[in-house]
Amino acid sequence: MTRYEADQPYAVRSARRLDRARQLLAQLSSTSTDEQALMTILSDHENGQDAICRHPPDGDGDGTKTVFWCLADVTSRFIRYGPGNPCRSRAQSYTFR
């Protein structure tokens, strides 16, 4: 989707978050990729303003922050989600019938 991004400098920052997520996923074994492991990745604060879990800046950022998170298990027809940062929000669940 990079070619459709109007703000190329921001696209680089998104790619940095993607690279970090890939790095963390690569560290997991296939048996440890559970909901808790994925929540740990979504809550990662490495890379400051380019962290996966982005918080409102302290006055020196661009104002970008995480506003919503979601984990979906399509096989089990289950979604866990929450408003705001995954490291702080209360998870809610939805099961498809």
N, C-alpha and C positions, 0 to 999 in steps of 0.2 A: 504493500500500500504506500510505500515511501514516495513513489512517483506522483501520487495524488496529494501529498502533503504540501500545503501552501507555505508553511513555516518550516523550512529546512533545518535551521538551527535547533528548533524544538524536536524535530524528528530524530536528530542525533541523540538528544536526551532520552527519548523514548527507547531508542535502540540500546542505550546504556542500561536501562531498566530491564529490557528483554534479555540482554547478555547476563545480567546478574541472576535473573530467574533461571535461565538455562544452566548457569554454573551451580546454583543450589540444587536444581533437579538432578543434575549429573552426580551429585554427591550422595543421593539417596539410592538405596538398593530397591529392587523391584518389589520387595516385600515390605518396605517401610514407607511406600508412597500412599499414606492414608490421609484422612482429613486433617489430623493434627499437623502432619508434616507439611501439607499444603498451606495451612493457616500460618505456620512459621515462615514460609516463603512469602506469603502475602504481607506479613507483618515485618519484613526485613527493612532495616533502617540504614544499611550500608550505602555509601555514595551521597550522603547529605541531601541536597535538593533534588538529586536524581535517584533517590531511594524508591524502592517498590512501594513502600508505605510512606506516602508523602503527607507531611503536616503543614499547616499554615506557616508561612515564613515569619521570621523575627524582624521583618522590616527590610531585609536585604534580598528578598526573592522575587519571583515573578507572580506570586499569588496563586500558583497552581497547587492543588492539594487533592488527596484522595477523598472522594465524596460517597463512594459506594463500593462494596466488594461482593463477590459471589463465587461459590463453589457448586458445581453441578455434577451429580452422578447420574448420567443419563440411563445407565443400565438399571439402577435402582429407582429411577424416576423421582429423584430427591434433589432439592436445592437448599443450600444454607447460604444466607446472605445477611447483610447488615448495612446500615447507613454509616458514613464516615470512615474512619480508619479501622482496618481489621484488628489492629493491636488494642483498640479501645472500645469498640462498639459491642453491643449485645447481639449475639447471633439469633436470627430468626430462621424458621424452617418452613418449607413447603413441599408436600408430597403430591405428585400427580397420581390420579387414580386411573 
